[in-house]
Structure formats: structure tokens, C-alpha cells
Amino acid sequence: MDRLNGESLTIIFTENGFTLEIIDKDIPKKKIYNWQKVYDKDGKLGLQTDTRGQAKAYQPSQKELSVEEKLRM
């Protein structure tokens, strides 16, 4: 069971007990994509850290607000 050795994502998921008819055939591809993003950003520790339910860091808007937009807030 190793994606690096060329096994398909569906084989890896089904060998580990996932029923693709229930969870959707696209789930393996989406999960691997998400896990790859986490790994690229935070490395192995990022995959070992549970961040479910944690709010994402606030990122302010890149554009400057007009006076009218500021008044609406």
C-alpha cells in the first residue's frame, strides 16, 4: 500500500476499509490533495496535528476601503 509505488488512490482507500460507494469516488483524490497542501506547508508535523474546529487566522482585505464602505461596517 504505497502511492509512491504507483498504487491508485481508490485501491489504497478500499484496502483500508473505505467503501467508495458510500463516501463518493472523488473523496480519495480530494483528501490526498488536501493532505499534500498541509504537508507542503507544515511538513510531517502538520499531518500529525489535529486542526479540526479551529478558526483560520484572520486575513484583512488587500484593498483599501472607501469612506462609504467604512461607514457601512
Backbone torsions as a table, in degrees:
resi	resn	phi	psi	omega
1	MET	NA	94.8	-177.4
2	ASP	-158.2	116.5	180.0
3	ARG	-63.5	-32.2	179.1
4	LEU	-64.9	-24.5	178.0
5	ASN	-90.4	8.8	172.9
6	GLY	93.8	7.7	177.3
7	GLU	-70.2	143.5	-179.7
8	SER	-73.0	156.5	-179.7
9	LEU	-62.9	-38.7	-179.0
10	THR	-65.7	-36.6	177.7
11	ILE	-65.5	-44.6	-179.8
12	ILE	-60.0	-45.7	-178.4
13	PHE	-68.4	-43.3	-178.7
14	THR	-69.2	-34.5	177.0
15	GLU	-65.1	-22.0	-178.9
16	ASN	-103.3	21.0	169.1
17	GLY	93.5	6.8	179.6
18	PHE	-88.1	134.8	175.9
19	THR	-98.8	106.0	-173.4
20	LEU	-67.0	-22.8	176.6
21	GLU	-67.4	-25.6	-179.3
22	ILE	-90.0	-44.6	-173.6
23	ILE	-90.1	-11.2	179.9
24	ASP	98.1	137.1	-176.6
25	LYS	-66.8	-24.7	-177.4
26	ASP	-83.3	-12.4	-177.2
27	ILE	-57.6	-46.3	-180.0
28	PRO	-56.0	-44.1	-179.2
29	LYS	-64.4	-41.9	-179.9
30	LYS	-66.3	-42.3	-179.7
31	LYS	-65.0	-45.1	179.4
32	ILE	-61.7	-40.6	177.8
33	TYR	-60.5	-47.0	179.6
34	ASN	-63.7	-43.6	-180.0
35	TRP	-65.0	-36.2	178.9
36	GLN	-65.9	-40.0	176.9
37	LYS	-61.6	-44.0	179.2
38	VAL	-63.5	-44.9	-178.7
39	TYR	-63.6	-42.3	178.8
40	ASP	-63.1	-35.7	-177.5
41	LYS	-81.3	-46.4	-170.4
42	ASP	-120.1	0.5	179.4
43	GLY	71.2	-162.2	-177.0
44	LYS	-60.3	-36.4	-180.0
45	LEU	-62.3	-34.9	178.5
46	GLY	-62.1	-33.2	178.3
47	LEU	-78.5	-21.6	-178.9
48	GLN	-89.9	-11.7	-177.0
49	THR	-97.7	128.2	179.2
50	ASP	-86.8	114.3	-178.9
51	THR	-112.1	12.1	179.8
52	ARG	-63.1	136.5	176.7
53	GLY	84.3	-2.8	179.2
54	GLN	-92.4	137.4	179.6
55	ALA	-69.4	144.7	176.2
56	LYS	-76.4	152.3	-179.9
57	ALA	-63.2	139.2	179.4
58	TYR	-68.3	130.4	176.8
59	GLN	-119.9	109.4	-178.2
60	PRO	-64.2	155.9	179.5
61	SER	-60.9	144.8	179.9
62	GLN	-80.0	-21.2	-177.9
63	LYS	-91.8	152.3	177.5
64	GLU	-80.5	133.4	-179.3
65	LEU	-81.3	142.5	175.5
66	SER	-76.8	168.3	179.1
67	VAL	-60.0	-40.5	-180.0
68	GLU	-62.6	-42.3	179.9
69	GLU	-66.0	-38.2	178.9
70	LYS	-65.9	-37.8	179.9
71	LEU	-68.5	-30.3	179.4
72	ARG	-71.3	-19.1	-176.9
73	MET	-77.1	NA	NA
